[in-house]
Amino acid sequence: MLGKTYDSQVCSIARALEIVGERWSLLVIRDALFAGVTRFSDFQHNLGIATNVLQSRLDSFVEAGLMERPGEPRQRDYVLTEMGRDLAPVLVALTEWGDRWAAPGEPPILYRHQGCPEPVHAVARCATHGDLAPADITVTIGPGMPADYLAGRRPRRDGAAQPS
Amino acid sequence: MLGKTYDSQVCSIARALEIVGERWSLLVIRDALFAGVTRFSDFQHNLGIATNVLQSRLDSFVEAGLMERPGEPRQRDYVLTEMGRDLAPVLVALTEWGDRWAAPGEPPILYRHQGCPEPVHAVARCATHGDLAPADITVTIGPGMPADYLAGRRPRRDGAAQPS
């Protein structure tokens, strides 16, 4: 891991970004997850980044448990663990946002359900009502929220979360 | 926007990260989206970051079209546009990954469907088969992929995408 930039934040987004929020991190994971890249030299070729930056990212992923290096001690492959593969919904959601709002032209890649012609979409979903628009999503305070942290947040919430 | 770090990448994730991939960016958007923050001073209070960094992020969001500053010229509020609100699925997915893999203890916040007791979950979904595990997701080449870019990627794909 690359430091505790977001230490002041009681937030699982902040915790996640401490592991995968550095420059290039999510593109390294993208190549591992969806292009089958495992070798240092292939990551480096695809990304064109400095080897010390790439090494730092891969080392941090191994340290965090997101990648592992199975087999021989001198074997150079980096393989995603379940923790790493579980980032797939994040990457699909980010791709769809990028396709819609940030990338010119048509999508360079499409996600598909393995062995099925249907596209894969990232959605925020309610078990009863199905896919939700962003305005339908609100936050409530979970059991892991310290009261004193919440009390210091703005705008003041009077103990209850505000809808977005 | 803060430069073209990922210019070499034909990838909507890369395009998205050029807009929201800087340090603190997604936490600023989190506060705007789920805590109703609109004022510079409230973002600064909650995040505790240097004012020049915060100003740079907010300026870049306005420039990218992700936030706007409606009303009077001297009005200081920053309000998410549809483009900004549309990041909700990305943040929900990142929160869930963080809850599961990166944050100790119980979740500090929970997403709920507005006016409904059901939790909200971020999922990658197939229209026919419903929620997918990461291993069920594969990529295919979309219409926006330049052939020469694909030919230079490793490992070699012989024109077809590899499953994850």
Interface residues (C-beta under 8 A of the other chain):
Chain A: T5 Y6 S8 Q9 V10 C11 S12 I13 A14 R15 A16 L17 E18 I19 G21 R23 W24 L26 L27 R30 L33 F34 A35 G36 V37 R39 S41 D42 H45 N46 L47 G48 A64 G65 L66 M83 R85 D86 L87 A88 P89 V90 L91 V92 A93 L94 T95 E96 W97 G98 D99 R100 W101 A102 A103 G105 E106 P107 P108 I109 L110 Y111 R112 H113 Q114 C116 E118 P119 V120 H121 A122 V123 A124 R125 C126 A127 T128 H129 D131 L132 P134 A135 D136 I137 T138 V139 T140 I141 G142 P143 G144 M145 P146 Y149 R153 R154 P155 R157 A161 Q162 P163 S164
Chain B: T5 Y6 S8 Q9 V10 C11 S12 I13 A14 R15 A16 L17 E18 I19 G21 R23 W24 L26 L27 R30 L33 F34 A35 G36 V37 R39 S41 D42 H45 N46 L47 G48 A64 G65 L66 M83 R85 D86 L87 A88 P89 V90 L91 V92 A93 L94 T95 E96 W97 G98 D99 R100 W101 A102 A103 G105 E106 P107 P108 I109 L110 Y111 R112 H113 Q114 C116 E118 P119 V120 H121 A122 V123 A124 R125 C126 A127 T128 H129 D131 L132 P134 A135 D136 I137 T138 V139 T140 I141 G142 P143 G144 M145 P146 Y149 R153 R154 P155 R157 A161 Q162 P163 S164
